[in-house]
């Protein structure tokens, strides 16, 4: 039940335009800032890029989970992005990324941070989850999928 409180219809991008990881971060952070004005764009980008320098958040199965921690927010914010063409991400498996789950967490909320990443990990292990995500035609359908699968 955690993920449906982090993502909203306003933070779901059905057709990402980005072709690189850097472009992706800017595109998705802007979507978060538009929906959550309390998020400082510069701080969010610095947090995400800093985390990414440690190790890629492009995991396997065409999924990336960029995430960062911020001092200026008290609640988690996030965005979901879907790319039909794929984004060069430097993933662990070397494949392009098609599904992106971006999180920005409060620096004071370690347990929420871990809980959200764990729930997403469980969803990604469910058979056909990414196929259903790809078949979704609207942000509302993506949210329903998250709610129903959680």
N, C-alpha and C positions, 0 to 999 in steps of 0.2 A: 504493500500500500504506500510505500515511500515514494516511488517514482512518479506516480500520478500527481503528487503534490509538488514535485520539482519541475515537471514539464507542463506546459499548457499549449492550447491550440496556437497561441501567439508566438510560441518559441519552437515550432516545428516547421522545418523547411523541406518541402516535398521534392524539390528539384534543385539541389545545390548547383551553383554556377562555378564554384572554385575548381581549379585544376591542380593546385598544390596545397601542401599543408599550411603554409603561411597564409595564403588567400582564404583557406577554409577557416582558420582561426579568426580572421578579421570579419568574414561574412557571418559566422555564427555568434561571435561576441556582439556584433551590432544588433542581431536579432534579440539577444538577451537584454541588451541595454534599452532597446526600444520598448520591450515588455516590462522591464524592471528598472525604472529610472534611478534607483538607489545604487545600481552597479556602476562603478567607475570604470570606464572603458580601458583607460591606460593601465590601471592596476590589474584588471582582469587579464589583459593581454600579457603583461609582464609575468603574472603568476603562471599562466598556461605555458608560455615559452620557457620559463625557468624549469618547470616540471618536465617538459619535453626534452630539455638538455640532458637530464639524468638518464633517461631511457625512453624509447618510443612508447607511446600509448596506443600504437597500432598493433593490435593483438592478431589473432588469427581469424579466419572465416570472413574476411573483408570488413572487419569491425575495428573502429578506433574509439577510445574512451579518453579523450583529453580532459584533464581535470586540474583545478588549481584551488588554492586557498587564499582567501582575502580577509584583511582586517576590517574592511569597511562595510561588510554585510553581516546580518545576524541570522539569515536563513539561506538555505541552499537555493540556487537558481540553476536552470539548465536549458539546453536546447537539443533537439534531435534533428539530424540532417540525413537526407537520403540522396545519393548520387547514382543515377542510372549509368553514367559513363565511367565512373570510378575516379578516384583522386590518388595521385602519387603521394605516398605518405611516409615511406621508409619503414613499413611494417615489419614485424618480426618474421612473417612468412614470405615477405617480398612481394605480396600481391597488392593491387590497388584497393583502396577502401571505398565501400559503397554505403556503409551505415555508420553514422557518427553520433555518439552520445556524449555531449559536453556538459561538464558539471563545474560549478563554482561554489565552493563551500566556505562557510565562516571558519575563521582560524580557531574559534572557540568550540567547534562542534566536531571533534574527532569521531565520536560514536555515530553521528549522523552520516558523516563522510564514509565510514566503513560499511555502515548498513546499506546505503544507497549502492555502493559498488558491489556489495555482495548480492543484493537483489537483482541487479542488472546481470551479474555473472550467472545467476541461476536461470534467468530468462533466456540468456544466450545459449544455454545448454539444452533448452527444450527443442525437440524436433520441430522443424518447419517454422520456427519463430522468425528468422530473417526472411524466409520466403513470404510469409504472411505480411511482414513489414513492407516488403517490396511490392506486394499486391495492393497495399492500402492506397486509396486514391485521394485522401484528405487528411488534414491534421486530426480531425475528429475521429477518423478510423484508427489512426495511430494511437491516440489516447485510449480508445476502446480496447485495442489489442493489448496495450500495457496493463490496463485495469483487469481485463479478462484473464490474462496470462499470469499476472502477479498472484 
